Every structure is written in C-alpha cells, then in structure tokens.
C-alpha cells in the first residue's frame, strides 16, 4: 500500500482515531487535577549497630567489637521491612502526635520508604503538606534511634546508631506540572496508537471496493472505466 492509501484509511475512520486520545487525555488530566497534593522529602543516614561496650547489655549473641559491622549488615537487610511494619508505624505515630501532627498508622506505613546501600540508608517520607513530610521523616529517624533493636524482637530498646548525613531537606511535590503533562501525553499517545490500530483492523474486515487501484489488486485486471458518484 502507498502512503496516501494509509492516510485515506485514517481519514475514513478519523473519529475512531481521534476520540480515544481525547477521552484518555481529558480523563487523565481530570484525575491528576483532582488528586490530593502530596509532598516528599528524604534524608540520608548511616545506620549501624552500636558498639557493645557503648550500649546497654544486649540479648544478641556475645560477639566482640570486630563482629559489630558484620552484625550491622544482617540488621540492615531487615530494615526496609522494619520501617514498613505496623509496630514501627505505631511508634512513629506517637511521635507525630507529640509534634502536633495527628496521622493514623496505616497512612504512615504507606508513606515511608527505606532504601539500603551498604550501611547508608535513604529514608523517604510522603505527606499532604511539606511541614508534615519533614515532621514524619524526623519522627522516623528519632523512632529508629530510640527503638533500636526492639524492632528485631529484642527485649530492650537501643543498640542502634543512626548518624544523619543529610537531614530532611525542603519537601517537593510528588507530581509536578511537568509530571502531570508527561503522564497525560503518554496516555493520550497510547490511546492514539490504539485508535490507529483499531482503524486498520476495521479496514481489514471491510470488503467494499473504495478505489480503482483496490479493484485492480483484488480482481487482477486493469480498470478501464469508472462511474463517477455525481
């Protein structure tokens, strides 16, 4: 098929081609504008097990100072699960309430994230306001420092050392205007591709003769005359 034949198919089914991206773009934009604003902030910290000589008696196995870093690696493997647990969220909620930010534990569980790289941990918090996001991250770091090994099922708190390298910075919107426009454009492009594909599919099942060239291709003979429409 020649290019003009493809264009004629798209022109024939122009409504089917244009309607899906228009609907997808409008719906995506409406959902994005109606979504509650969210702000994210992050902090970088080094998390390690406190030296045995500097901490209270620990129920962990009796290991010497040289094994402290090895023990830290095992603890950090579990840290993302600890941060996402209901027990940790309940303790963070208590700290948030003390700062004047009433928030339920279920929301906290869905708003916290910890990414571990060696002994460096990037904590991320999402909240409805920049102030709440920063307060949530501060409460997370303080709760982890004070709770320590109790989140690993130990009887006593403490036993962890949380050294904050990069404190919580200014919170930024989770989805800015550029992100919204990119999301709307991507959905509209996918809908346009679906509309074009559906137009060609319908054309493949259409057995009507629409041009002399098509008649020649189907019949294998030359067209010697055409009756005009008017």
C-alpha positions in Angstrom: 0.0 0.0 0.0 1.1 3.5 -0.7 1.2 6.3 1.9 -1.9 8.0 0.5 -3.8 4.8 1.0 -2.9 4.7 4.7 -3.8 8.3 5.0 -7.2 7.6 3.4 -7.9 4.9 5.9 -7.1 7.2 8.8 -9.3 9.9 7.2 -12.1 7.5 6.7 -12.0 6.5 10.4 -10.9 9.9 11.8 -13.5 9.9 14.6 -12.3 6.5 15.8 -8.7 7.6 15.6 -9.1 11.0 17.5 -11.8 10.1 20.0 -9.7 7.7 22.2 -6.7 10.1 22.8 -9.1 13.0 23.5 -11.0 10.9 26.1 -7.9 9.5 27.6 -6.2 12.9 27.9 -9.2 14.5 29.4 -9.8 11.8 31.9 -6.1 11.7 32.9 -6.0 15.5 33.3 -9.1 15.5 35.4 -7.8 12.7 37.7 -4.5 14.5 38.1 -6.1 17.8 38.9 -8.5 16.2 41.4 -5.8 14.2 43.2 -4.9 15.4 46.6 -1.4 17.2 46.7 1.4 15.2 48.1 4.9 16.2 49.1 8.1 14.1 49.5 11.3 14.7 51.4 14.3 12.5 52.0 17.2 12.1 54.4 20.5 10.1 54.2 21.8 8.3 57.3 24.3 5.7 58.3 22.8 3.0 60.4 24.9 0.6 62.3 24.8 -1.5 65.4 26.1 0.4 68.4 29.4 -1.0 69.8 28.8 -3.5 72.6 30.9 -1.5 75.0 28.9 1.7 74.5 25.4 0.2 74.8 23.4 -1.4 77.5 23.7 -5.2 77.9 22.3 -6.7 74.7 20.5 -10.0 74.3 22.2 -10.5 71.0 24.8 -13.3 70.8 28.0 -12.5 72.6 30.2 -11.1 69.8 33.3 -8.9 70.0 33.9 -5.5 68.5 35.2 -6.9 65.3 31.9 -8.5 64.6 29.8 -5.3 65.0 30.0 -4.4 61.3 29.0 -7.9 60.3 26.0 -7.8 62.6 25.1 -4.5 61.1 24.8 -6.0 57.6 22.2 -8.5 58.8 20.2 -5.8 60.6 20.2 -3.6 57.5 18.8 -6.5 55.4 15.7 -6.3 57.5 15.5 -2.5 57.9 13.1 -1.8 54.9 10.7 -4.4 56.4 11.0 -2.8 59.9 10.2 0.7 58.5 7.2 -0.7 56.8 5.8 -2.6 59.8 2.8 -1.8 61.8 4.8 -1.7 65.1 7.2 0.9 63.8 4.3 2.9 62.3 2.5 3.0 65.7 5.7 4.3 67.4 6.2 7.0 64.6 2.5 8.0 65.0 3.1 8.6 68.7 6.0 10.9 67.9 4.0 12.7 65.2 1.1 13.3 67.6 3.5 14.7 70.1 4.6 17.2 67.4 1.0 18.2 66.7 0.5 16.1 63.5 -2.3 13.6 64.1 -2.0 10.9 61.5 -3.0 7.3 61.5 -0.6 4.4 61.5 -1.9 2.9 58.2 -1.1 6.2 56.4 2.4 6.2 57.9 3.0 2.7 56.6 2.2 3.7 53.1 4.2 6.9 53.3 7.6 5.7 54.5 10.3 4.0 52.4 13.9 3.0 53.2 16.4 2.2 50.5 19.6 0.5 51.8 23.0 0.8 50.1 25.7 -0.9 52.2 25.3 0.9 55.6 23.8 4.1 54.1 20.1 4.3 54.2 17.9 6.8 52.3 14.7 7.4 54.1 11.8 8.9 52.2 8.5 10.3 53.5 5.4 11.5 51.7 2.7 13.6 53.3 -0.1 16.1 52.4 2.0 19.2 53.3 5.7 20.0 53.2 5.7 20.5 57.0 4.1 17.2 57.7 6.5 15.4 55.4 9.5 16.8 57.2 7.9 16.1 60.6 7.3 12.5 59.5 10.9 12.0 58.5 12.2 13.5 61.7 9.9 11.2 63.7 11.1 8.2 61.7 14.8 8.9 62.4 14.1 9.6 66.1 12.0 6.5 66.5 14.6 4.2 64.9 17.3 5.6 67.1 15.3 5.3 70.3 13.6 1.9 69.5 16.7 0.3 68.1 16.9 -3.5 68.4 13.4 -3.9 69.9 12.1 -4.0 66.3 14.2 -7.1 65.8 12.4 -8.8 68.7 14.9 -7.9 71.4 13.7 -7.2 74.8 15.4 -3.8 75.3 15.4 -0.7 73.1 18.5 1.0 71.8 21.5 -0.8 70.4 21.5 1.1 67.0 23.4 4.1 66.0 21.7 6.4 63.4 24.1 9.1 62.1 22.3 11.6 59.9 24.5 12.7 57.0 21.9 14.7 55.0 19.0 15.9 57.2 15.5 16.2 55.7 15.5 18.9 53.1 12.7 21.0 51.7 9.8 18.8 50.6 8.9 18.9 46.9 5.6 17.9 45.2 5.4 14.2 44.3 3.9 15.1 40.9 4.7 18.5 39.5 3.1 20.2 36.5 5.7 18.6 34.1 5.0 15.1 35.5 1.3 15.7 35.0 1.7 16.8 31.4 4.0 13.9 30.7 1.5 11.4 32.1 -1.4 13.0 30.2 0.7 13.0 26.9 1.8 9.4 27.4 -1.8 8.2 28.0 -3.1 10.1 25.0 -0.3 8.7 22.8 -1.1 5.2 23.8 -4.8 5.8 23.1 -3.9 7.3 19.7 -1.9 4.2 18.9 -4.9 2.0 19.9 -7.2 4.1 17.8 -5.0 3.8 14.7 -4.6 0.1 15.2 -8.4 -0.3 15.5 -8.9 1.7 12.4 -6.6 -0.5 10.3 -8.3 -3.6 11.9 -11.7 -2.4 10.8 -10.4 -1.6 7.3 -9.0 -5.2 7.0 -12.5 -6.6 7.6 -14.1 -4.1 5.2 -14.8 -5.9 1.9 -16.1 -2.9 0.0 -14.2 -1.6 -3.1 -13.2 2.0 -2.4 -10.7 2.8 -5.3 -9.8 1.7 -8.8 -6.4 0.5 -7.5 -8.1 -1.7 -4.9 -10.3 -3.2 -7.6 -7.3 -4.0 -9.7 -5.5 -5.6 -6.8 -8.5 -7.8 -5.9 -9.5 -8.8 -9.5 -6.1 -8.9 -11.2 -7.3 -6.9 -14.2 -7.0 -3.3 -15.2 -9.8 -0.8 -14.7 -10.8 0.7 -18.0 -13.6 3.0 -16.7 -15.0 4.5 -13.5 -18.6 5.7 -13.0 -18.4 9.0 -11.1 -20.5 9.5 -7.9 -22.2 12.5 -9.4 
